[in-house]
């Protein structure tokens, strides 16, 4: 079951590289993958997996919120 979380996390990260048109979809898809990798890292007790993915969670959230704010200001 733990490995399945790692595989699903990898799927979402790879999928985020395949999306072309919408930056919010790219960031959200990558965010899901990073969150799953953080969970996976905790389950296997791996700091090298937890740290970069936890950082990327904050990066993705920051840019998603920034883009949403830009979209609201355009209205």
C-alpha positions in Angstrom: 0.0 0.0 0.0 2.9 2.4 0.8 4.4 1.8 -2.6 1.1 2.6 -4.3 1.2 6.1 -2.7 4.7 6.5 -4.2 3.5 5.4 -7.6 0.5 7.6 -7.6 2.7 10.6 -6.5 5.0 9.9 -9.4 2.1 9.7 -11.8 0.8 13.1 -10.8 4.3 14.7 -11.0 4.8 13.2 -14.5 1.3 14.2 -15.5 2.1 17.8 -14.5 4.8 17.8 -17.1 2.5 16.6 -19.8 -0.2 19.3 -19.4 0.4 22.1 -21.8 -2.4 24.7 -21.8 -3.4 25.8 -18.3 -0.8 26.8 -15.7 -3.2 26.3 -12.8 -3.9 22.7 -13.9 -0.1 22.1 -14.1 0.5 23.6 -10.6 -2.5 21.8 -9.0 -1.5 18.5 -10.5 2.1 18.9 -9.3 0.8 20.0 -5.9 -1.1 16.7 -5.6 2.0 14.8 -6.5 4.2 16.7 -4.0 1.7 16.2 -1.2 1.5 12.5 -1.9 5.3 12.4 -1.9 5.4 14.1 1.5 3.0 11.5 2.8 5.1 8.7 1.2 8.3 10.2 2.7 6.8 10.1 6.2 5.6 6.5 5.7 9.1 5.3 4.7 10.8 7.8 7.0 12.8 9.5 4.3 13.9 13.1 4.9 15.3 13.5 1.4 11.9 12.8 -0.1 10.0 14.9 2.5 12.0 18.1 2.4 12.1 19.0 -1.3 8.5 18.0 -1.8 7.3 19.9 1.3 9.1 23.0 -0.1 7.5 22.5 -3.5 4.1 22.3 -1.8 4.6 25.8 -0.5 5.9 27.0 -3.9 2.9 25.6 -5.8 0.4 27.0 -3.3 2.1 30.4 -3.5 1.9 30.5 -7.3 -1.7 29.1 -7.4 -2.8 31.9 -5.0 -0.8 34.5 -6.9 -2.4 33.4 -10.2 -5.9 33.4 -8.7 -5.4 36.9 -7.4 -4.2 38.0 -10.8 -7.3 36.5 -12.4 -9.6 38.2 -9.9 -7.9 41.6 -10.5 -8.6 41.2 -14.3 -12.4 40.9 -13.7 
